[in-house]
């Protein structure tokens, strides 16, 4: 796994970890995943695996919060 995918996962995880306090952070995590790749597409660096890595981070954060609460 390369550093870029780890960073995408971590950002999705950290951004969505606060879903316990604010459910909209899940939506923000998803929006970031898609928005970042739309931005990258305009610069010729689109990678669907970046979206997937961010979404896995979002899913892990939401799962952890649900498990704890």
PQR file of N, CA, C, O and H, with PARSE charges and radii, in Angstrom:
ATOM      1  N   UNK A   1       0.860  -1.177   0.000 -0.4000 1.5000
ATOM      2  CA  UNK A   1       0.000   0.000   0.000 -0.0000 2.0000
ATOM      3  C   UNK A   1       0.903   1.235   0.000  0.5500 1.7000
ATOM      4  O   UNK A   1       1.849   1.326   0.782 -0.5500 1.4000
ATOM      5  N   UNK A   2       0.599   2.170  -0.876 -0.4000 1.5000
ATOM      6  CA  UNK A   2       1.469   3.338  -0.937 -0.0000 2.0000
ATOM      7  C   UNK A   2       1.005   4.442   0.003  0.5500 1.7000
ATOM      8  O   UNK A   2      -0.104   4.404   0.536 -0.5500 1.4000
ATOM      9  H   UNK A   2      -0.170   2.096  -1.511  0.4000 1.0000
ATOM     10  N   UNK A   3       1.858   5.399   0.187 -0.4000 1.5000
ATOM     11  CA  UNK A   3       1.622   6.483   1.146 -0.0000 2.0000
ATOM     12  C   UNK A   3       0.369   7.291   0.805  0.5500 1.7000
ATOM     13  O   UNK A   3      -0.349   7.729   1.703 -0.5500 1.4000
ATOM     14  H   UNK A   3       2.758   5.429  -0.247  0.4000 1.0000
ATOM     15  N   UNK A   4       0.105   7.490  -0.484 -0.4000 1.5000
ATOM     16  CA  UNK A   4      -1.067   8.266  -0.902 -0.0000 2.0000
ATOM     17  C   UNK A   4      -2.361   7.607  -0.425  0.5500 1.7000
ATOM     18  O   UNK A   4      -3.262   8.294   0.056 -0.5500 1.4000
ATOM     19  H   UNK A   4       0.689   7.134  -1.214  0.4000 1.0000
ATOM     20  N   UNK A   5      -2.460   6.300  -0.550 -0.4000 1.5000
ATOM     21  CA  UNK A   5      -3.680   5.596  -0.132 -0.0000 2.0000
ATOM     22  C   UNK A   5      -3.829   5.635   1.390  0.5500 1.7000
ATOM     23  O   UNK A   5      -4.941   5.750   1.903 -0.5500 1.4000
ATOM     24  H   UNK A   5      -1.728   5.742  -0.940  0.4000 1.0000
ATOM     25  N   UNK A   6      -2.721   5.541   2.100 -0.4000 1.5000
ATOM     26  CA  UNK A   6      -2.746   5.634   3.566 -0.0000 2.0000
ATOM     27  C   UNK A   6      -3.246   7.014   3.983  0.5500 1.7000
ATOM     28  O   UNK A   6      -4.039   7.134   4.917 -0.5500 1.4000
ATOM     29  H   UNK A   6      -1.817   5.448   1.682  0.4000 1.0000
ATOM     30  N   UNK A   7      -2.787   8.047   3.296 -0.4000 1.5000
ATOM     31  CA  UNK A   7      -3.233   9.403   3.625 -0.0000 2.0000
ATOM     32  C   UNK A   7      -4.722   9.581   3.329  0.5500 1.7000
ATOM     33  O   UNK A   7      -5.434  10.218   4.105 -0.5500 1.4000
ATOM     34  H   UNK A   7      -2.143   7.950   2.537  0.4000 1.0000
ATOM     35  N   UNK A   8      -5.195   9.027   2.219 -0.4000 1.5000
ATOM     36  CA  UNK A   8      -6.623   9.102   1.913 -0.0000 2.0000
ATOM     37  C   UNK A   8      -7.435   8.377   2.985  0.5500 1.7000
ATOM     38  O   UNK A   8      -8.452   8.891   3.452 -0.5500 1.4000
ATOM     39  H   UNK A   8      -4.617   8.509   1.588  0.4000 1.0000
ATOM     40  N   UNK A   9      -6.981   7.173   3.377 -0.4000 1.5000
ATOM     41  CA  UNK A   9      -7.684   6.413   4.416 -0.0000 2.0000
ATOM     42  C   UNK A   9      -7.717   7.207   5.717  0.5500 1.7000
ATOM     43  O   UNK A   9      -8.765   7.334   6.350 -0.5500 1.4000
ATOM     44  H   UNK A   9      -6.155   6.756   2.998  0.4000 1.0000
ATOM     45  N   UNK A  10      -6.570   7.735   6.108 -0.4000 1.5000
ATOM     46  CA  UNK A  10      -6.473   8.455   7.383 -0.0000 2.0000
ATOM     47  C   UNK A  10      -7.351   9.702   7.384  0.5500 1.7000
ATOM     48  O   UNK A  10      -8.003   9.996   8.386 -0.5500 1.4000
ATOM     49  H   UNK A  10      -5.719   7.631   5.594  0.4000 1.0000
ATOM     50  N   UNK A  11      -7.376  10.431   6.282 -0.4000 1.5000
ATOM     51  CA  UNK A  11      -8.192  11.640   6.237 -0.0000 2.0000
ATOM     52  C   UNK A  11      -9.670  11.283   6.326  0.5500 1.7000
ATOM     53  O   UNK A  11     -10.425  11.935   7.048 -0.5500 1.4000
ATOM     54  H   UNK A  11      -6.846  10.192   5.468  0.4000 1.0000
ATOM     55  N   UNK A  12     -10.089  10.250   5.593 -0.4000 1.5000
ATOM     56  CA  UNK A  12     -11.485   9.810   5.673 -0.0000 2.0000
ATOM     57  C   UNK A  12     -11.843   9.348   7.076  0.5500 1.7000
ATOM     58  O   UNK A  12     -12.935   9.628   7.570 -0.5500 1.4000
ATOM     59  H   UNK A  12      -9.476   9.720   5.006  0.4000 1.0000
ATOM     60  N   UNK A  13     -10.919   8.640   7.717 -0.4000 1.5000
ATOM     61  CA  UNK A  13     -11.150   8.128   9.070 -0.0000 2.0000
ATOM     62  C   UNK A  13     -11.274   9.273  10.065  0.5500 1.7000
ATOM     63  O   UNK A  13     -12.244   9.341  10.820 -0.5500 1.4000
ATOM     64  H   UNK A  13     -10.032   8.412   7.315  0.4000 1.0000
ATOM     65  N   UNK A  14     -10.297  10.171  10.069 -0.4000 1.5000
ATOM     66  CA  UNK A  14     -10.284  11.269  11.037 -0.0000 2.0000
ATOM     67  C   UNK A  14     -11.475  12.197  10.821  0.5500 1.7000
ATOM     68  O   UNK A  14     -12.115  12.620  11.784 -0.5500 1.4000
ATOM     69  H   UNK A  14      -9.509  10.116   9.456  0.4000 1.0000
ATOM     70  N   UNK A  15     -11.773  12.513   9.569 -0.4000 1.5000
ATOM     71  CA  UNK A  15     -12.877  13.413   9.284 -0.0000 2.0000
ATOM     72  C   UNK A  15     -14.203  12.818   9.730  0.5500 1.7000
ATOM     73  O   UNK A  15     -15.066  13.541  10.228 -0.5500 1.4000
ATOM     74  H   UNK A  15     -11.254  12.169   8.787  0.4000 1.0000
ATOM     75  N   UNK A  16     -14.379  11.518   9.561 -0.4000 1.5000
ATOM     76  CA  UNK A  16     -15.652  10.892   9.892 -0.0000 2.0000
ATOM     77  C   UNK A  16     -15.705  10.356  11.319  0.5500 1.7000
ATOM     78  O   UNK A  16     -16.772   9.942  11.772 -0.5500 1.4000
ATOM     79  H   UNK A  16     -13.678  10.931   9.156  0.4000 1.0000
ATOM     80  N   UNK A  17     -14.606  10.352  12.027 -0.4000 1.5000
ATOM     81  CA  UNK A  17     -14.586   9.858  13.405 -0.0000 2.0000
ATOM     82  C   UNK A  17     -15.505  10.671  14.294  0.5500 1.7000
ATOM     83  O   UNK A  17     -16.053  10.138  15.260 -0.5500 1.4000
ATOM     84  H   UNK A  17     -13.739  10.688  11.659  0.4000 1.0000
ATOM     85  N   UNK A  18     -15.684  11.924  13.998 -0.4000 1.5000
ATOM     86  CA  UNK A  18     -16.556  12.789  14.777 -0.0000 2.0000
ATOM     87  C   UNK A  18     -18.026  12.559  14.527  0.5500 1.7000
ATOM     88  O   UNK A  18     -18.858  13.313  15.032 -0.5500 1.4000
ATOM     89  H   UNK A  18     -15.240  12.357  13.214  0.4000 1.0000
ATOM     90  N   UNK A  19     -18.377  11.525  13.752 -0.4000 1.5000
ATOM     91  CA  UNK A  19     -19.786  11.248  13.457 -0.0000 2.0000
ATOM     92  C   UNK A  19     -20.573  10.979  14.744  0.5500 1.7000
ATOM     93  O   UNK A  19     -21.795  11.126  14.771 -0.5500 1.4000
ATOM     94  H   UNK A  19     -17.702  10.913  13.342  0.4000 1.0000
ATOM     95  N   UNK A  20     -19.875  10.588  15.795 -0.4000 1.5000
ATOM     96  CA  UNK A  20     -20.509  10.375  17.092 -0.0000 2.0000
ATOM     97  C   UNK A  20     -21.114  11.678  17.608  0.5500 1.7000
ATOM     98  O   UNK A  20     -22.164  11.680  18.250 -0.5500 1.4000
ATOM     99  H   UNK A  20     -18.882  10.468  15.773  0.4000 1.0000
ATOM    100  N   UNK A  21     -20.437  12.777  17.317 -0.4000 1.5000
ATOM    101  CA  UNK A  21     -20.880  14.084  17.776 -0.0000 2.0000
ATOM    102  C   UNK A  21     -21.750  14.800  16.752  0.5500 1.7000
ATOM    103  O   UNK A  21     -22.643  15.567  17.112 -0.5500 1.4000
ATOM    104  H   UNK A  21     -19.584  12.775  16.796  0.4000 1.0000
ATOM    105  N   UNK A  22     -21.483  14.544  15.474 -0.4000 1.5000
ATOM    106  CA  UNK A  22     -22.214  15.228  14.412 -0.0000 2.0000
ATOM    107  C   UNK A  22     -22.370  14.287  13.214  0.5500 1.7000
ATOM    108  O   UNK A  22     -21.396  14.028  12.508 -0.5500 1.4000
ATOM    109  H   UNK A  22     -20.758  13.920  15.182  0.4000 1.0000
ATOM    110  N   UNK A  23     -23.579  13.774  12.975 -0.4000 1.5000
ATOM    111  CA  UNK A  23     -23.795  12.823  11.883 -0.0000 2.0000
ATOM    112  C   UNK A  23     -23.423  13.369  10.504  0.5500 1.7000
ATOM    113  O   UNK A  23     -23.178  12.589   9.584 -0.5500 1.4000
ATOM    114  H   UNK A  23     -24.371  13.984  13.548  0.4000 1.0000
ATOM    115  N   UNK A  24     -23.378  14.681  10.348 -0.4000 1.5000
ATOM    116  CA  UNK A  24     -23.028  15.257   9.052 -0.0000 2.0000
ATOM    117  C   UNK A  24     -21.575  15.026   8.681  0.5500 1.7000
ATOM    118  O   UNK A  24     -21.213  15.180   7.515 -0.5500 1.4000
ATOM    119  H   UNK A  24     -23.577  15.314  11.096  0.4000 1.0000
ATOM    120  N   UNK A  25     -20.733  14.663   9.637 -0.4000 1.5000
ATOM    121  CA  UNK A  25     -19.334  14.414   9.311 -0.0000 2.0000
ATOM    122  C   UNK A  25     -19.181  13.204   8.395  0.5500 1.7000
ATOM    123  O   UNK A  25     -18.209  13.118   7.645 -0.5500 1.4000
ATOM    124  H   UNK A  25     -21.027  14.538  10.585  0.4000 1.0000
ATOM    125  N   UNK A  26     -20.120  12.276   8.447 -0.4000 1.5000
ATOM    126  CA  UNK A  26     -20.117  11.151   7.504 -0.0000 2.0000
ATOM    127  C   UNK A  26     -20.295  11.679   6.081  0.5500 1.7000
ATOM    128  O   UNK A  26     -19.578  11.277   5.164 -0.5500 1.4000
ATOM    129  H   UNK A  26     -20.910  12.345   9.057  0.4000 1.0000
ATOM    130  N   UNK A  27     -21.250  12.575   5.913 -0.4000 1.5000
ATOM    131  CA  UNK A  27     -21.525  13.158   4.594 -0.0000 2.0000
ATOM    132  C   UNK A  27     -20.322  13.963   4.113  0.5500 1.7000
ATOM    133  O   UNK A  27     -19.971  13.924   2.934 -0.5500 1.4000
ATOM    134  H   UNK A  27     -21.832  12.901   6.658  0.4000 1.0000
ATOM    135  N   UNK A  28     -19.699  14.685   5.023 -0.4000 1.5000
ATOM    136  CA  UNK A  28     -18.525  15.476   4.662 -0.0000 2.0000
ATOM    137  C   UNK A  28     -17.386  14.554   4.221  0.5500 1.7000
ATOM    138  O   UNK A  28     -16.667  14.870   3.273 -0.5500 1.4000
ATOM    139  H   UNK A  28     -19.984  14.717   5.981  0.4000 1.0000
ATOM    140  N   UNK A  29     -17.219  13.424   4.899 -0.4000 1.5000
ATOM    141  CA  UNK A  29     -16.187  12.458   4.506 -0.0000 2.0000
ATOM    142  C   UNK A  29     -16.415  11.923   3.104  0.5500 1.7000
ATOM    143  O   UNK A  29     -15.474  11.821   2.317 -0.5500 1.4000
ATOM    144  H   UNK A  29     -17.803  13.168   5.669  0.4000 1.0000
ATOM    145  N   UNK A  30     -17.654  11.582   2.784 -0.4000 1.5000
ATOM    146  CA  UNK A  30     -18.000  11.093   1.453 -0.0000 2.0000
ATOM    147  C   UNK A  30     -17.795  12.200   0.415  0.5500 1.7000
ATOM    148  O   UNK A  30     -17.236  11.960  -0.655 -0.5500 1.4000
ATOM    149  H   UNK A  30     -18.419  11.665   3.423  0.4000 1.0000
ATOM    150  N   UNK A  31     -18.249  13.403   0.737 -0.4000 1.5000
ATOM    151  CA  UNK A  31     -18.100  14.528  -0.188 -0.0000 2.0000
ATOM    152  C   UNK A  31     -16.626  14.825  -0.457  0.5500 1.7000
ATOM    153  O   UNK A  31     -16.251  15.141  -1.586 -0.5500 1.4000
ATOM    154  H   UNK A  31     -18.703  13.598   1.607  0.4000 1.0000
ATOM    155  N   UNK A  32     -15.799  14.725   0.569 -0.4000 1.5000
ATOM    156  CA  UNK A  32     -14.377  14.954   0.378 -0.0000 2.0000
ATOM    157  C   UNK A  32     -13.786  13.910  -0.562  0.5500 1.7000
ATOM    158  O   UNK A  32     -13.004  14.240  -1.454 -0.5500 1.4000
ATOM    159  H   UNK A  32     -16.103  14.469   1.486  0.4000 1.0000
ATOM    160  N   UNK A  33     -14.161  12.653  -0.362 -0.4000 1.5000
ATOM    161  CA  UNK A  33     -13.621  11.578  -1.199 -0.0000 2.0000
ATOM    162  C   UNK A  33     -13.905  11.833  -2.672  0.5500 1.7000
ATOM    163  O   UNK A  33     -13.025  11.675  -3.518 -0.5500 1.4000
ATOM    164  H   UNK A  33     -14.797  12.384   0.362  0.4000 1.0000
ATOM    165  N   UNK A  34     -15.115  12.220  -2.969 -0.4000 1.5000
ATOM    166  CA  UNK A  34     -15.503  12.459  -4.357 -0.0000 2.0000
ATOM    167  C   UNK A  34     -14.932  13.791  -4.856  0.5500 1.7000
ATOM    168  O   UNK A  34     -14.398  13.867  -5.962 -0.5500 1.4000
ATOM    169  H   UNK A  34     -15.830  12.349  -2.282  0.4000 1.0000
ATOM    170  N   UNK A  35     -15.048  14.825  -4.042 -0.4000 1.5000
ATOM    171  CA  UNK A  35     -14.571  16.143  -4.441 -0.0000 2.0000
ATOM    172  C   UNK A  35     -13.080  16.182  -4.731  0.5500 1.7000
ATOM    173  O   UNK A  35     -12.647  16.825  -5.688 -0.5500 1.4000
ATOM    174  H   UNK A  35     -15.481  14.763  -3.143  0.4000 1.0000
ATOM    175  N   UNK A  36     -12.301  15.506  -3.919 -0.4000 1.5000
ATOM    176  CA  UNK A  36     -10.845  15.476  -4.116 -0.0000 2.0000
ATOM    177  C   UNK A  36     -10.506  14.842  -5.452  0.5500 1.7000
ATOM    178  O   UNK A  36      -9.607  15.316  -6.146 -0.5500 1.4000
ATOM    179  H   UNK A  36     -12.653  14.984  -3.142  0.4000 1.0000
ATOM    180  N   UNK A  37     -11.200  13.789  -5.824 -0.4000 1.5000
ATOM    181  CA  UNK A  37     -10.903  13.136  -7.093 -0.0000 2.0000
ATOM    182  C   UNK A  37     -11.429  13.933  -8.288  0.5500 1.7000
ATOM    183  O   UNK A  37     -10.842  13.869  -9.368 -0.5500 1.4000
ATOM    184  H   UNK A  37     -11.931  13.403  -5.260  0.4000 1.0000
ATOM    185  N   UNK A  38     -12.502  14.668  -8.121 -0.4000 1.5000
ATOM    186  CA  UNK A  38     -12.958  15.565  -9.193 -0.0000 2.0000
ATOM    187  C   UNK A  38     -11.879  16.625  -9.431  0.5500 1.7000
ATOM    188  O   UNK A  38     -11.559  16.952 -10.573 -0.5500 1.4000
ATOM    189  H   UNK A  38     -12.979  14.720  -7.244  0.4000 1.0000
ATOM    190  N   UNK A  39     -11.331  17.149  -8.349 -0.4000 1.5000
ATOM    191  CA  UNK A  39     -10.232  18.114  -8.454 -0.0000 2.0000
ATOM    192  C   UNK A  39      -9.036  17.468  -9.167  0.5500 1.7000
ATOM    193  O   UNK A  39      -8.450  18.061 -10.073 -0.5500 1.4000
ATOM    194  H   UNK A  39     -11.592  16.883  -7.421  0.4000 1.0000
ATOM    195  N   UNK A  40      -8.682  16.248  -8.746 -0.4000 1.5000
ATOM    196  CA  UNK A  40      -7.550  15.553  -9.362 -0.0000 2.0000
ATOM    197  C   UNK A  40      -7.808  15.253 -10.837  0.5500 1.7000
ATOM    198  O   UNK A  40      -6.879  15.286 -11.644 -0.5500 1.4000
ATOM    199  H   UNK A  40      -9.158  15.767  -8.010  0.4000 1.0000
ATOM    200  N   UNK A  41      -9.056  14.962 -11.196 -0.4000 1.5000
ATOM    201  CA  UNK A  41      -9.393  14.661 -12.578 -0.0000 2.0000
ATOM    202  C   UNK A  41      -9.069  15.861 -13.481  0.5500 1.7000
ATOM    203  O   UNK A  41      -8.611  15.695 -14.611 -0.5500 1.4000
ATOM    204  H   UNK A  41      -9.810  14.935 -10.540  0.4000 1.0000
ATOM    205  N   UNK A  42      -9.313  17.052 -12.967 -0.4000 1.5000
ATOM    206  CA  UNK A  42      -9.030  18.260 -13.747 -0.0000 2.0000
ATOM    207  C   UNK A  42      -7.534  18.468 -13.938  0.5500 1.7000
ATOM    208  O   UNK A  42      -7.118  19.199 -14.837 -0.5500 1.4000
ATOM    209  H   UNK A  42      -9.685  17.187 -12.049  0.4000 1.0000
ATOM    210  N   UNK A  43      -6.723  17.830 -13.100 -0.4000 1.5000
ATOM    211  CA  UNK A  43      -5.268  17.955 -13.188 -0.0000 2.0000
ATOM    212  C   UNK A  43      -4.622  16.675 -13.710  0.5500 1.7000
ATOM    213  O   UNK A  43      -3.406  16.511 -13.612 -0.5500 1.4000
ATOM    214  H   UNK A  43      -7.061  17.236 -12.370  0.4000 1.0000
ATOM    215  N   UNK A  44      -5.426  15.768 -14.264 -0.4000 1.5000
ATOM    216  CA  UNK A  44      -4.907  14.556 -14.890 -0.0000 2.0000
ATOM    217  C   UNK A  44      -4.408  13.493 -13.935  0.5500 1.7000
ATOM    218  O   UNK A  44      -3.597  12.652 -14.323 -0.5500 1.4000
ATOM    219  H   UNK A  44      -6.414  15.902 -14.343  0.4000 1.0000
ATOM    220  N   UNK A  45      -4.877  13.508 -12.680 -0.4000 1.5000
ATOM    221  CA  UNK A  45      -4.379  12.528 -11.701 -0.0000 2.0000
ATOM    222  C   UNK A  45      -5.508  11.724 -11.062  0.5500 1.7000
ATOM    223  O   UNK A  45      -5.367  11.281  -9.923 -0.5500 1.4000
ATOM    224  H   UNK A  45      -5.536  14.190 -12.365  0.4000 1.0000
ATOM    225  N   UNK A  46      -6.618  11.526 -11.760 -0.4000 1.5000
ATOM    226  CA  UNK A  46      -7.761  10.810 -11.203 -0.0000 2.0000
ATOM    227  C   UNK A  46      -7.390   9.367 -10.884  0.5500 1.7000
ATOM    228  O   UNK A  46      -6.733   8.698 -11.682 -0.5500 1.4000
ATOM    229  H   UNK A  46      -6.732  11.886 -12.686  0.4000 1.0000
ATOM    230  N   UNK A  47      -7.810   8.890  -9.720 -0.4000 1.5000
ATOM    231  CA  UNK A  47      -7.559   7.505  -9.315 -0.0000 2.0000
ATOM    232  C   UNK A  47      -8.747   7.023  -8.489  0.5500 1.7000
ATOM    233  O   UNK A  47      -8.973   7.489  -7.373 -0.5500 1.4000
ATOM    234  H   UNK A  47      -8.344   9.433  -9.072  0.4000 1.0000
ATOM    235  N   UNK A  48      -9.495   6.093  -9.050 -0.4000 1.5000
ATOM    236  CA  UNK A  48     -10.676   5.579  -8.356 -0.0000 2.0000
ATOM    237  C   UNK A  48     -10.292   4.902  -7.035  0.5500 1.7000
ATOM    238  O   UNK A  48     -11.103   4.841  -6.111 -0.5500 1.4000
ATOM    239  H   UNK A  48      -9.312   5.715  -9.957  0.4000 1.0000
ATOM    240  N   UNK A  49      -9.080   4.403  -6.947 -0.4000 1.5000
ATOM    241  CA  UNK A  49      -8.643   3.752  -5.709 -0.0000 2.0000
ATOM    242  C   UNK A  49      -8.442   4.761  -4.573  0.5500 1.7000
ATOM    243  O   UNK A  49      -8.500   4.392  -3.400 -0.5500 1.4000
ATOM    244  H   UNK A  49      -8.421   4.453  -7.697  0.4000 1.0000
ATOM    245  N   UNK A  50      -8.205   6.026  -4.917 -0.4000 1.5000
ATOM    246  CA  UNK A  50      -8.151   7.065  -3.881 -0.0000 2.0000
ATOM    247  C   UNK A  50      -9.531   7.246  -3.250  0.5500 1.7000
ATOM    248  O   UNK A  50      -9.649   7.389  -2.033 -0.5500 1.4000
ATOM    249  H   UNK A  50      -8.158   6.325  -5.870  0.4000 1.0000
ATOM    250  N   UNK A  51     -10.577   7.240  -4.084 -0.4000 1.5000
ATOM    251  CA  UNK A  51     -11.941   7.335  -3.556 -0.0000 2.0000
ATOM    252  C   UNK A  51     -12.217   6.143  -2.653  0.5500 1.7000
ATOM    253  O   UNK A  51     -12.766   6.296  -1.562 -0.5500 1.4000
ATOM    254  H   UNK A  51     -10.482   7.124  -5.073  0.4000 1.0000
ATOM    255  N   UNK A  52     -11.839   4.963  -3.105 -0.4000 1.5000
ATOM    256  CA  UNK A  52     -12.081   3.761  -2.315 -0.0000 2.0000
ATOM    257  C   UNK A  52     -11.328   3.809  -0.989  0.5500 1.7000
ATOM    258  O   UNK A  52     -11.877   3.430   0.046 -0.5500 1.4000
ATOM    259  H   UNK A  52     -11.393   4.838  -3.991  0.4000 1.0000
ATOM    260  N   UNK A  53     -10.087   4.265  -1.006 -0.4000 1.5000
ATOM    261  CA  UNK A  53      -9.292   4.343   0.230 -0.0000 2.0000
ATOM    262  C   UNK A  53      -9.932   5.313   1.216  0.5500 1.7000
ATOM    263  O   UNK A  53     -10.003   5.023   2.410 -0.5500 1.4000
ATOM    264  H   UNK A  53      -9.640   4.573  -1.846  0.4000 1.0000
ATOM    265  N   UNK A  54     -10.397   6.457   0.732 -0.4000 1.5000
ATOM    266  CA  UNK A  54     -11.052   7.425   1.606 -0.0000 2.0000
ATOM    267  C   UNK A  54     -12.348   6.846   2.163  0.5500 1.7000
ATOM    268  O   UNK A  54     -12.643   7.007   3.348 -0.5500 1.4000
ATOM    269  H   UNK A  54     -10.340   6.693  -0.238  0.4000 1.0000
ATOM    270  N   UNK A  55     -13.125   6.173   1.311 -0.4000 1.5000
ATOM    271  CA  UNK A  55     -14.395   5.592   1.753 -0.0000 2.0000
ATOM    272  C   UNK A  55     -14.183   4.474   2.776  0.5500 1.7000
ATOM    273  O   UNK A  55     -14.996   4.312   3.687 -0.5500 1.4000
ATOM    274  H   UNK A  55     -12.886   6.043   0.349  0.4000 1.0000
ATOM    275  N   UNK A  56     -13.115   3.710   2.639 -0.4000 1.5000
ATOM    276  CA  UNK A  56     -12.806   2.682   3.641 -0.0000 2.0000
ATOM    277  C   UNK A  56     -12.498   3.344   4.977  0.5500 1.7000
ATOM    278  O   UNK A  56     -12.911   2.850   6.027 -0.5500 1.4000
ATOM    279  H   UNK A  56     -12.456   3.841   1.899  0.4000 1.0000
ATOM    280  N   UNK A  57     -11.780   4.448   4.944 -0.4000 1.5000
ATOM    281  CA  UNK A  57     -11.518   5.199   6.180 -0.0000 2.0000
ATOM    282  C   UNK A  57     -12.798   5.707   6.812  0.5500 1.7000
ATOM    283  O   UNK A  57     -12.960   5.633   8.030 -0.5500 1.4000
ATOM    284  H   UNK A  57     -11.445   4.849   4.092  0.4000 1.0000
ATOM    285  N   UNK A  58     -13.716   6.225   5.993 -0.4000 1.5000
ATOM    286  CA  UNK A  58     -15.015   6.687   6.482 -0.0000 2.0000
ATOM    287  C   UNK A  58     -15.779   5.518   7.100  0.5500 1.7000
ATOM    288  O   UNK A  58     -16.324   5.640   8.197 -0.5500 1.4000
ATOM    289  H   UNK A  58     -13.584   6.285   5.003  0.4000 1.0000
ATOM    290  N   UNK A  59     -15.817   4.400   6.406 -0.4000 1.5000
ATOM    291  CA  UNK A  59     -16.528   3.217   6.899 -0.0000 2.0000
ATOM    292  C   UNK A  59     -15.933   2.724   8.223  0.5500 1.7000
ATOM    293  O   UNK A  59     -16.673   2.377   9.144 -0.5500 1.4000
ATOM    294  H   UNK A  59     -15.375   4.301   5.514  0.4000 1.0000
ATOM    295  N   UNK A  60     -14.612   2.694   8.318 -0.4000 1.5000
ATOM    296  CA  UNK A  60     -13.968   2.253   9.564 -0.0000 2.0000
ATOM    297  C   UNK A  60     -14.319   3.173  10.730  0.5500 1.7000
ATOM    298  O   UNK A  60     -14.594   2.701  11.833 -0.5500 1.4000
ATOM    299  H   UNK A  60     -14.011   2.976   7.570  0.4000 1.0000
ATOM    300  N   UNK A  61     -14.310   4.465  10.494 -0.4000 1.5000
ATOM    301  CA  UNK A  61     -14.642   5.422  11.564 -0.0000 2.0000
ATOM    302  C   UNK A  61     -16.077   5.268  12.018  0.5500 1.7000
ATOM    303  O   UNK A  61     -16.353   5.225  13.217 -0.5500 1.4000
ATOM    304  H   UNK A  61     -14.087   4.848   9.598  0.4000 1.0000
ATOM    305  N   UNK A  62     -17.000   5.185  11.061 -0.4000 1.5000
ATOM    306  CA  UNK A  62     -18.410   5.049  11.409 -0.0000 2.0000
ATOM    307  C   UNK A  62     -18.652   3.718  12.135  0.5500 1.7000
ATOM    308  O   UNK A  62     -19.424   3.665  13.092 -0.5500 1.4000
ATOM    309  H   UNK A  62     -16.777   5.220  10.087  0.4000 1.0000
ATOM    310  N   UNK A  63     -17.997   2.656  11.684 -0.4000 1.5000
ATOM    311  CA  UNK A  63     -18.130   1.346  12.328 -0.0000 2.0000
ATOM    312  C   UNK A  63     -17.605   1.391  13.761  0.5500 1.7000
ATOM    313  O   UNK A  63     -18.228   0.849  14.674 -0.5500 1.4000
ATOM    314  H   UNK A  63     -17.370   2.699  10.906  0.4000 1.0000
ATOM    315  N   UNK A  64     -16.470   2.032  13.950 -0.4000 1.5000
ATOM    316  CA  UNK A  64     -15.892   2.143  15.285 -0.0000 2.0000
ATOM    317  C   UNK A  64     -16.810   2.908  16.223  0.5500 1.7000
ATOM    318  O   UNK A  64     -17.019   2.499  17.365 -0.5500 1.4000
ATOM    319  H   UNK A  64     -15.964   2.472  13.208  0.4000 1.0000
ATOM    320  N   UNK A  65     -17.355   4.015  15.745 -0.4000 1.5000
ATOM    321  CA  UNK A  65     -18.258   4.821  16.567 -0.0000 2.0000
ATOM    322  C   UNK A  65     -19.500   4.018  16.912  0.5500 1.7000
ATOM    323  O   UNK A  65     -19.962   4.056  18.053 -0.5500 1.4000
ATOM    324  H   UNK A  65     -17.185   4.347  14.817  0.4000 1.0000
ATOM    325  N   UNK A  66     -20.050   3.289  15.942 -0.4000 1.5000
ATOM    326  CA  UNK A  66     -21.248   2.479  16.209 -0.0000 2.0000
ATOM    327  C   UNK A  66     -20.931   1.357  17.193  0.5500 1.7000
ATOM    328  O   UNK A  66     -21.766   1.018  18.033 -0.5500 1.4000
ATOM    329  H   UNK A  66     -19.675   3.258  15.016  0.4000 1.0000
ATOM    330  N   UNK A  67     -19.733   0.779  17.100 -0.4000 1.5000
ATOM    331  CA  UNK A  67     -19.331  -0.292  17.993 -0.0000 2.0000
ATOM    332  C   UNK A  67     -19.200   0.231  19.431  0.5500 1.7000
ATOM    333  O   UNK A  67     -19.594  -0.445  20.380 -0.5500 1.4000
ATOM    334  H   UNK A  67     -19.056   1.054  16.418  0.4000 1.0000
ATOM    335  N   UNK A  68     -18.653   1.422  19.579 -0.4000 1.5000
ATOM    336  CA  UNK A  68     -18.447   2.005  20.903 -0.0000 2.0000
ATOM    337  C   UNK A  68     -19.754   2.440  21.539  0.5500 1.7000
ATOM    338  O   UNK A  68     -19.948   2.283  22.745 -0.5500 1.4000
ATOM    339  H   UNK A  68     -18.333   1.971  18.807  0.4000 1.0000
ATOM    340  N   UNK A  69     -20.654   2.990  20.727 -0.4000 1.5000
ATOM    341  CA  UNK A  69     -21.903   3.535  21.301 -0.0000 2.0000
ATOM    342  C   UNK A  69     -23.011   2.562  21.282  0.5500 1.7000
ATOM    343  O   UNK A  69     -24.114   2.876  21.728 -0.5500 1.4000
ATOM    344  H   UNK A  69     -20.496   3.119  19.748  0.4000 1.0000
TER
END
